[in-house]
Amino acid sequence: MNQLQYYLVGGAVRDRLLGRPIKDRDWVVTGATPAEMQALGFRAVGKDFPVFLHPETHEEYALARTERKTAKGYHGFEFYTDPNTTLIEDLQRRDLTINALAETATGEIIDPYGGQADLEQRVLRHVSAAFAEDPVRILRVARFHARYAHYGFTVATETLELMRSMVEAGEADSLVAERVWQELEQALKEPNPECFIQTLRACGALKVLFPELERLFGIPQSAQHHPEIDTGTHTLMVLQRATQLTNSPAIRFAALTHDLGKGLTPTDMLPSHHGHEERSYDLVRELCQRYHAPKDFQQLAELNARYHTHIHRAFEQQAKTCLTVLEVCDAFRKPERFEALLIACQADSQGRLGFEQRPYPQADFFRAVLQACQAVNVQTIIQQGYQGAQIRERLHRERVTATKQVIHAFKLHNS
C-alpha cells in the first residue's frame, strides 16, 4: 500500500533557492485518492484534475498526475491521477527545470531534471519534449524571462528552438485571447517586460500574436529625434522607461502600444511618420478588442496613442489648444487617468537613445494647467448671473485665461 506523502513544489522551492520572497506555496500529494484527501478534511476545488484546499492553511494540494496530449491547443489534454503516480512522473510534465523542483517535509530538495544547476547557471530550460504539447508554455517562458532577466537569466538555445518549432507548427494560433492577455498583463508587472516581447519575437510568436508590434522592427525614424532610429527598438526603450517610472501595468501597456501606427507608414514617407497617431489609435483599439483588454487599459492606451504628440508639443501650442487637450482627455473628470497619460508621455520622450535622463517639463506644465483650470469656480460664475450655455462659455473663457497665465509663468521661469 502506498504511503501518503506531501511535497512542496514549483515556484515556492525555486524562489526560496533564489532568495526571493515566496508568494504562494503549492503542494503535490502522492499515494492518495480523492476520497482519502476529503476524509482528512481537504476540500476539493479542481475541475480538470483533483486539487484540494488544506483545511487550515487553504494552500493548494494537487494529487500527483500525468497527462496525455489528445488535441491541438492548451485545452487538448487528459489528466490521470493514481495513488501509484510518483513525484518524479508528476515533475516531468512541468514546463521548466527550475519549476520541476520539490522539497520534502524535512527540507530535502528533490531535483530529478537539473533545476538547481539551471538556477545557478541562470538558464530557462524545458524539462522534456512534452513541453511542445502546450502552447501556453511559449507565453510562460517569455513571462519568466521578464521576471528573472535582472538576475541574469536567459532562455536556453534548445528551448528557444523548440518554441520556434511550435510556432511554425501552428501551436501559437490555438492560444485563446483571454490567456494571451493574462500572460501579457502579468508580464507587464515584471521587472523587465521588454524581455517578454523580445522572447516572443525571437521564437516567431510575436508576429502571430501581436503583428502590430512585430511590424515596428526595422521601421526607421528621424535620427534627429530618434538616435536609436529603429521604431521597434524605441518601443522597447519606452517600455523600459515606463517600468522605471511606474508599477502600473496599464501605463506600461500604453507605453508599449503608443506608436503602433508607425508600422503602417507608407514607405515613401519614411523616416517621417505624419499621421501615425490616428493609425496608432485604430490599431490599439483593434488589439484591445481582439484580446478583450480591460477598459481602463484600452482607454489609457487609446489616449496615449492619439494625443502623446500634443503633449510633447506643449510649449508650441496656444492656450486654447492646451485646454482642448485637457477636455478631449476628460482630465477634469478623470485627473488620475490624465496623470497616468503624462507618465506614459514622459516614458515616450525619455525612451530614446541619449534622452533617458533628459527632463520632461511638459508633464509639469500640463499638471499646472489642469490645476489652474480646476481652480476656476463654476459656482462663482453662476452667482454672477450666467445661465445655461453662458455658464459653459464663461467657464471656458476663464480656463483659457488661467492657461495663458500658466504659459506666461513657464516662459518667465525658462527665460
C-alpha positions in Angstrom: 0.0 0.0 0.0 1.3 3.4 -0.9 2.1 5.8 1.9 0.6 9.3 1.6 3.4 12.0 1.1 3.3 15.8 0.8 5.9 17.7 -1.2 6.3 21.5 -1.6 6.8 22.0 -5.4 7.4 24.6 -8.1 7.7 28.3 -7.5 8.0 28.2 -3.7 11.1 26.0 -4.0 12.5 27.9 -6.9 12.1 31.3 -5.3 13.5 30.2 -1.9 16.6 29.0 -3.6 16.9 32.3 -5.5 16.4 34.2 -2.3 13.1 35.8 -3.5 10.0 36.2 -1.3 7.6 33.3 -1.6 4.1 34.4 -2.5 2.3 31.1 -2.9 3.0 27.6 -1.7 1.8 24.6 -3.8 1.9 21.0 -2.8 1.9 17.7 -4.6 0.4 14.6 -2.8 1.5 11.0 -3.7 -0.1 7.8 -2.5 -3.6 9.2 -2.0 -7.0 9.1 -3.6 -9.6 11.9 -3.7 -11.7 10.1 -1.1 -8.7 9.9 1.3 -8.0 13.6 0.9 -11.5 14.5 1.7 -11.5 12.2 4.7 -8.6 14.2 6.0 -10.6 17.4 5.8 -9.3 18.7 2.5 -11.9 20.5 0.3 -12.0 19.5 -3.4 -11.7 22.5 -5.8 -10.1 21.2 -9.0 -12.2 21.0 -12.2 -9.8 19.3 -14.6 -7.9 17.2 -12.0 -8.0 16.7 -8.3 -6.9 19.8 -6.4 -7.7 20.3 -2.7 -7.5 23.1 -0.2 -5.9 22.4 3.1 -8.4 22.7 5.9 -6.3 25.2 7.9 -3.8 26.9 5.6 -6.1 26.8 2.5 -3.0 26.2 0.4 -3.5 24.0 -2.8 -2.6 20.3 -2.7 -2.8 18.5 -6.0 -2.7 14.8 -6.4 0.4 13.7 -8.4 -0.7 13.3 -12.0 0.4 12.5 -15.5 -1.1 13.9 -18.7 -1.6 12.9 -22.3 -2.0 15.2 -25.4 -5.3 14.5 -27.1 -5.9 17.5 -29.3 -4.3 20.7 -30.5 -4.1 23.7 -28.2 -3.7 24.0 -24.5 -7.1 22.5 -23.7 -6.3 19.3 -25.5 -5.1 17.2 -22.6 -6.3 14.3 -20.5 -5.0 14.1 -16.9 -4.5 10.9 -15.0 -4.2 10.6 -11.2 -3.4 7.4 -9.4 -2.0 6.6 -6.0 0.8 4.8 -7.8 1.8 8.0 -9.7 5.3 9.1 -8.5 6.6 12.6 -7.7 9.2 12.2 -10.5 6.4 11.4 -13.0 4.5 14.5 -11.8 7.5 16.8 -12.1 8.3 15.6 -15.6 5.2 17.2 -17.0 6.2 20.7 -15.8 7.5 23.3 -18.2 10.9 24.4 -17.0 13.6 22.6 -14.9 13.6 25.4 -12.4 9.9 24.7 -11.8 10.4 21.0 -11.6 11.8 21.1 -8.1 10.3 19.6 -4.9 11.1 19.8 -1.2 10.3 17.2 1.4 8.9 18.0 4.9 12.5 17.8 6.2 13.8 20.3 3.7 15.5 17.8 1.3 15.5 19.1 -2.3 14.3 16.6 -5.0 15.7 17.7 -8.3 15.4 15.0 -11.0 15.8 17.3 -14.0 18.7 19.6 -13.1 16.7 22.6 -11.9 19.3 23.6 -9.3 22.1 23.7 -11.8 20.0 25.8 -14.2 19.2 28.2 -11.3 22.9 28.6 -10.7 23.7 29.0 -14.4 20.7 31.3 -14.8 19.1 29.3 -17.6 15.4 28.8 -18.5 15.3 25.3 -19.9 12.4 23.0 -20.7 12.1 19.7 -18.8 11.3 17.4 -21.7 9.9 17.1 -25.2 6.4 17.2 -23.7 6.9 21.0 -23.4 5.9 21.2 -27.0 2.4 19.9 -26.3 1.2 23.1 -24.6 1.4 26.4 -26.5 0.8 28.4 -23.3 4.4 27.5 -22.4 5.6 29.8 -25.1 4.0 32.7 -23.2 5.1 31.4 -19.8 8.8 31.2 -20.8 8.6 34.7 -22.2 7.0 35.9 -18.9 9.6 34.1 -16.8 12.3 35.8 -18.8 10.6 39.1 -18.0 10.6 38.2 -14.3 14.1 36.8 -14.0 16.2 38.7 -16.6 17.5 41.1 -14.0 19.0 38.0 -12.2 20.9 37.3 -15.5 18.6 34.5 -16.8 18.5 33.7 -20.5 16.4 31.2 -22.5 18.3 28.1 -23.4 19.1 27.8 -27.1 17.4 24.4 -27.4 14.3 25.7 -25.6 14.0 28.7 -27.9 14.4 26.3 -30.9 11.6 24.2 -29.5 9.4 27.2 -29.1 10.2 28.3 -32.7 9.2 24.8 -34.0 5.9 25.0 -32.0 5.1 28.4 -33.6 5.9 27.0 -37.1 3.6 24.1 -36.4 0.8 26.5 -35.7 0.5 25.9 -32.0 0.5 29.6 -31.2 -2.5 30.1 -33.4 -4.6 28.0 -31.0 -4.0 30.3 -28.0 -7.2 31.8 -26.7 -7.4 35.5 -26.3 -8.1 35.6 -22.6 -4.9 33.5 -21.9 -2.7 35.7 -24.1 -4.0 38.8 -22.4 -3.5 37.2 -18.9 0.2 36.4 -19.7 0.8 39.8 -21.2 -0.7 41.6 -18.2 1.4 39.5 -15.8 4.5 40.2 -17.9 3.8 43.9 -17.7 4.1 43.7 -13.9 7.5 42.1 -14.0 10.9 44.0 -13.7 11.8 43.6 -17.4 8.6 43.3 -19.5 10.5 44.2 -22.6 12.0 40.7 -22.4 8.6 39.2 -22.8 8.3 40.9 -26.2 11.9 40.1 -27.1 11.4 36.4 -26.3 8.2 36.2 -28.3 9.9 37.8 -31.2 12.9 35.5 -31.0 10.7 32.4 -31.4 8.4 33.9 -34.0 5.4 34.2 -31.8 5.2 38.0 -31.8 4.2 38.2 -35.5 1.4 35.6 -34.7 0.1 37.1 -31.5 1.0 40.8 -31.8 1.7 41.6 -35.5 1.2 45.3 -34.7 4.4 45.2 -32.6 6.3 42.9 -34.9 5.9 45.4 -37.8 7.7 48.1 -35.9 11.0 46.4 -36.0 13.1 47.6 -39.0 11.0 50.7 -39.5 13.2 53.8 -39.4 12.6 57.1 -37.7 14.3 60.5 -38.0 17.8 60.2 -36.4 17.5 63.8 -35.2 14.6 62.9 -32.8 15.3 59.2 -32.5 19.0 58.5 -32.4 18.1 54.8 -31.9 16.3 55.0 -35.3 14.5 51.7 -35.3 10.9 52.0 -34.2 10.8 48.6 -32.5 13.9 49.4 -30.5 12.3 52.7 -29.5 9.2 50.9 -28.4 11.1 48.6 -26.1 13.1 51.5 -24.7 9.8 53.3 -23.9 8.5 50.2 -22.1 11.7 50.0 -20.1 11.5 53.7 -19.1 7.8 53.3 -18.2 8.8 50.4 -16.0 11.3 52.6 -14.2 8.7 55.3 -13.7 5.6 53.3 -12.6 4.4 49.9 -11.4 1.1 50.4 -13.3 0.7 47.7 -15.9 -1.9 49.9 -17.7 0.7 52.7 -18.1 3.3 50.2 -19.3 0.8 48.8 -21.8 0.1 52.4 -23.1 3.8 52.9 -23.4 4.2 49.6 -25.4 1.4 50.4 -27.9 1.8 54.2 -28.4 3.5 54.0 -31.8 1.8 51.1 -33.4 0.7 53.2 -36.4 4.4 53.7 -37.4 4.3 50.2 -38.7 1.8 51.2 -41.4 3.6 54.4 -42.5 3.9 54.4 -46.3 7.5 53.7 -47.3 7.7 56.8 -49.5 7.1 58.9 -46.3 9.8 57.3 -44.2 11.5 58.2 -42.0 8.7 60.7 -41.3 5.6 59.3 -39.7 3.0 62.1 -40.2 -0.5 61.0 -39.1 0.8 57.9 -37.2 -1.2 59.0 -34.1 -4.6 58.1 -35.7 -3.3 54.9 -37.2 -1.9 54.0 -33.7 -5.3 54.7 -32.1 -7.1 52.4 -34.6 -4.6 49.6 -34.0 -4.7 49.9 -30.3 -8.4 49.6 -30.3 -8.2 46.6 -32.6 -5.6 44.9 -30.4 -7.6 45.6 -27.2 -10.8 44.2 -28.7 -9.0 41.1 -30.0 -7.7 40.2 -26.6 -10.6 41.6 -24.5 -8.4 44.0 -22.7 -9.8 45.7 -19.6 -11.5 49.0 -20.3 -9.0 51.1 -18.3 -6.1 49.6 -20.2 -7.8 50.3 -23.6 -8.9 53.9 -22.8 -5.5 55.0 -21.5 -3.7 53.3 -24.4 -6.0 55.0 -26.9 -5.5 58.4 -25.3 -1.7 57.9 -25.4 -1.7 56.8 -29.0 -3.8 59.7 -30.2 -2.5 62.6 -28.0 1.1 61.9 -27.0 2.4 64.2 -29.7 0.1 67.0 -28.5 1.5 66.7 -25.0 5.1 66.6 -26.3 4.4 69.9 -28.1 3.0 71.6 -25.0 5.2 74.7 -25.4 4.4 75.2 -29.1 0.7 75.5 -28.6 -1.8 78.2 -27.9 -3.7 78.3 -24.7 -6.9 77.2 -26.4 -5.2 74.1 -27.8 -3.7 73.2 -24.4 -7.2 73.4 -22.9 -8.6 71.3 -25.7 -6.1 68.6 -24.8 -7.4 68.5 -21.3 -11.0 68.5 -22.5 -10.7 65.7 -25.0 -8.7 63.6 -22.5 -11.5 64.2 -19.9 -8.9 65.4 -17.5 -11.3 67.3 -15.3 -13.5 64.3 -14.6 -10.6 61.8 -14.6 -7.5 63.6 -13.4 -5.9 60.3 -12.2 -6.1 58.9 -15.7 -4.6 62.1 -17.1 -1.7 61.8 -14.7 -1.2 58.3 -16.0 -1.2 59.7 -19.5 1.5 62.2 -18.6 3.7 59.4 -17.2 3.3 57.4 -20.4 4.3 60.5 -22.4 7.3 61.0 -20.2 8.4 57.4 -20.9 8.0 58.0 -24.6 10.1 61.2 -24.5 12.8 59.6 -22.4 12.7 56.2 -24.2 15.2 57.4 -26.8 18.9 56.9 -27.1 20.6 59.7 -25.1 17.4 61.2 -23.8 16.9 58.8 -20.9 17.6 61.4 -18.2 16.5 64.5 -20.0 13.9 66.5 -18.1 10.3 66.3 -19.4 8.8 69.7 -18.3 5.7 69.2 -20.5 4.3 66.9 -17.8 4.7 69.6 -15.1 3.3 72.2 -17.5 0.1 70.2 -18.1 -0.2 69.4 -14.4 -0.1 73.2 -13.7 -2.6 73.9 -16.4 -5.0 71.3 -15.0 -4.6 72.7 -11.5 -5.2 76.3 -12.6 -8.3 75.3 -14.6 -9.6 73.3 -11.8 -9.4 76.4 -9.6 -11.9 78.2 -11.8 -15.0 78.1 -9.6 -18.2 77.3 -11.5 -20.4 78.4 -8.6 -18.9 81.9 -8.7 -19.8 82.1 -12.4 -23.4 81.1 -11.6 -23.5 83.6 -8.8 -22.5 86.3 -11.3 -25.8 85.6 -13.1 -24.7 83.4 -16.0 -27.2 80.8 -17.1 -27.4 77.7 -19.4 -24.9 77.8 -22.2 -23.5 81.1 -20.9 -22.0 79.2 -17.9 -20.1 76.8 -20.1 -18.9 79.6 -22.4 -17.7 81.7 -19.4 -16.1 78.7 -17.8 -14.2 78.0 -21.0 -13.0 81.6 -21.3 -11.8 81.7 -17.7 -10.0 78.4 -18.1 -8.3 79.8 -21.3 -7.2 82.8 -19.2 -5.9 80.6 -16.5 -4.0 78.6 -19.1 -2.4 81.7 -20.5 -1.2 82.6 -17.0 0.5 79.3 -16.7 2.1 79.6 -20.1 3.4 83.1 -19.1 4.7 81.7 -15.8 6.6 78.9 -17.6 8.1 81.3 -20.1 9.3 83.6 -17.3 10.8 80.6 -15.4 12.6 79.4 -18.5 13.8 82.8 -19.8 
